[in-house]
C-alpha cells in the first residue's frame, strides 16, 4: 500500500481546480471571445492613415531614379465594413459558401 504525504494530498485538489479553471478561461468559449473582442487592439488604425509629404533631399545631392514597384492608386473611400460588433477590431469578412449545383437534365 502506498501512502501520500499530507502536503501532496492538500495540494492535489488545488492543482486540479487551477488546471480546470484555466482551461475553461483560456478555451474558446463564446463568453471569452465576446470579452476579448471588445478591447481595442489597434487593428483599425490604418484607416486613419494619411499620405506623407515626399522626401526633400539637398539640392546638390545626386539621387538614383525612383521607380515605384507597386503604385498606390487613389481608390477613394473604403466601402467595406471590416470591424466587429464593438467597432474596435478588424474582422475578416465571412467566406462565401460554395454550393455545388447539379446539372439540369
C-alpha distance (Angstrom), angle and dihedral (degrees) to the residues before:
residue distance angle dihedral
X1 . . .
X2 3.80 . .
X3 3.78 121.4 .
X4 3.78 124.7 -152.4
X5 3.77 121.0 -144.4
X6 3.79 116.3 -112.7
X7 3.83 92.4 -118.5
X8 3.80 92.1 55.9
X9 3.79 91.3 45.1
X10 3.82 90.6 53.1
X11 3.83 94.7 46.2
X12 3.80 96.3 47.6
X13 3.85 97.1 74.2
X14 3.81 90.3 44.7
X15 3.80 91.5 51.3
X16 3.80 92.2 47.7
X17 3.81 90.2 49.6
X18 3.81 91.1 49.0
X19 3.82 93.6 48.7
X20 3.81 94.2 46.0
X21 3.79 92.8 44.3
X22 3.79 94.5 49.6
X23 3.80 90.6 45.6
X24 3.78 90.1 54.2
X25 3.81 93.8 46.5
X26 3.79 96.1 44.5
X27 3.78 95.8 43.3
X28 3.76 121.9 99.1
X29 3.78 96.3 -98.6
X30 3.79 116.5 153.3
X31 3.81 94.7 -116.0
X32 3.81 91.0 57.5
X33 3.80 92.1 47.6
X34 3.80 92.0 51.2
X35 3.81 92.1 49.1
X36 3.82 94.6 47.4
X37 3.81 92.6 42.0
X38 3.81 92.5 61.6
X39 3.78 96.0 62.8
X40 3.80 120.8 92.5
X41 3.79 109.9 -114.7
X42 3.81 95.7 173.7
X43 3.80 95.0 -113.7
X44 3.82 92.5 130.2
X45 3.82 97.0 50.5
X46 3.80 92.6 96.2
X47 3.81 89.0 73.5
X48 3.83 91.2 68.6
X49 3.81 93.6 51.2
X50 3.79 118.5 127.1
X51 3.79 130.5 -153.5
X52 3.80 111.3 -101.6
X53 3.78 124.7 -131.2
X54 3.81 113.9 -99.0
X55 3.79 118.3 -95.9
X56 3.77 116.0 -94.9
X57 3.79 116.0 -146.3
X58 3.79 127.1 -166.9
X59 3.81 112.2 -80.7
X60 3.82 95.8 -120.7
X61 3.82 95.7 50.3
X62 3.80 119.2 100.1
X63 3.77 117.9 -138.0
X64 3.77 135.1 -166.2
X65 3.80 115.9 -109.2
X66 3.79 112.8 -90.3
X67 3.78 117.5 -133.3
X68 3.79 113.9 178.0
X69 3.79 111.9 -134.2
X70 3.78 94.2 -160.5
X71 3.78 113.8 26.3
X72 3.78 116.5 -150.9
X73 3.80 111.2 -133.3
X74 3.78 122.9 -151.7
X75 3.78 98.0 -112.9
X76 3.78 99.3 168.5
X77 3.78 126.4 -131.3
X78 3.77 126.0 -12.5
X79 3.81 112.2 -102.9
X80 3.81 97.3 -178.3
X81 3.79 124.0 97.3
X82 3.78 103.4 -132.5
X83 3.80 102.2 164.6
X84 3.76 135.1 92.0
X85 3.81 126.4 -115.2
X86 3.80 93.4 -81.4
X87 3.82 90.7 50.2
X88 3.80 93.4 -129.8
X89 3.80 106.0 98.9
X90 3.77 137.8 50.6
X91 3.78 112.3 -106.8
X92 3.77 124.2 -169.3
X93 3.79 115.7 -125.6
X94 3.78 113.2 -104.9
X95 3.81 112.7 -98.8
X96 3.76 118.3 -106.0
X97 3.75 113.6 -105.9
X98 3.77 114.0 -118.5
X99 3.77 111.3 -144.2
X100 3.78 120.6 -170.4
X101 3.78 112.3 -124.1
X102 3.77 115.2 -148.2
X103 3.79 115.6 -134.5
X104 3.81 118.4 -100.7
X105 3.78 112.6 -114.9
